[in-house]
Amino acid sequence: MPRHTASAWADYTVHDGKLKGFGVGAGARYVGSSWGDTANTLKVPGYTLFDAAVHYDIPNIARLKDNGVVLVTWRDIQKAMYPTP
């Protein structure tokens, strides 16, 4: 069980005009490191998930929705920010 977790999500839906009912959302989830065995000898590194969604609301009928998830580790972010030659 990780000691630290966090999440945030934002969603916006257009309420007027030609795009009425169309919406987008984005969020992030962080899961801190944890132990992978009962003897606490295998440490599982923390990771971050980035989520995105698009949706279209059909009033009084349905919401059509598609979600995506991208898994990123802090090592990936460090490599992107500080590439080695």
N, C-alpha and C positions, 0 to 999 in steps of 0.2 A: 504494500500500500504506500503510494508516494506521500511524502510529507506536505508537498505544495502542489496545488492545482489552481488554475484560474481560467476564466472564459469570458468572452464578450461577443455580442452579436448586435448588428444594426440592420434594419430593414426599411426600405422606402417603397411606397406604392403610389403611383400617379392617380389622382382622384378626379381630374378634369381633362378635357381635350381629347385629341385623337389617340393618345396612349393610355387612356383611362383603363385601369385594371392591371396595367403592366407594372412589375416591381422587380427590385433587385435587393439582395442582401449579402452581407459579408461578416465574417467573424473569425475569431482565433481562439484556440484552446491550448493551454500549456499543462503538461503533466511532468512533474519533477522526477528526479531519479528515485529508484526504489531497489529493493533487493529481490533477486530472482529465485532464491532458495531459502529454506528455513534456517540454514546455518549462517546466513548473511555473508556468504563468500562470493556470490555472483551479483555484481552491481549492474543494474539496467540503467542506461543513461536516460536523462529527461529528453522530451521532444515537444515540438509545437505543431499543431495542426491548423492550417488556414482553410476556412470554408467559404464557399460562394454559392449563391443561388439566384436563379431567375424564376419569376412566376407570372402567371396571368390569371386574373380572377374573372370568372364568368358568373355574373350576379345570380344568386339563388340556385346555382347549378353545381359549380365545381371550382377548384383552384388547380391549374396545371402548373407543375413545379419540377425543376431539375436542379439537383445539388451536385457540388463537386468538392473534393477534399484533397489538399496537398500536404504531405508530411515533410517537415523540415526539422533538422536538428541544429543546435547551436553551432556545431562544427561546420555545417553547410553555410550558415550565415557568415561565420568567420572567414571561410574560404572565399566567399563572394566579396566580402569587404576588404580583405587583405590577401589578395592572391600572391602566391609565391612564384618567382620567375622560373 
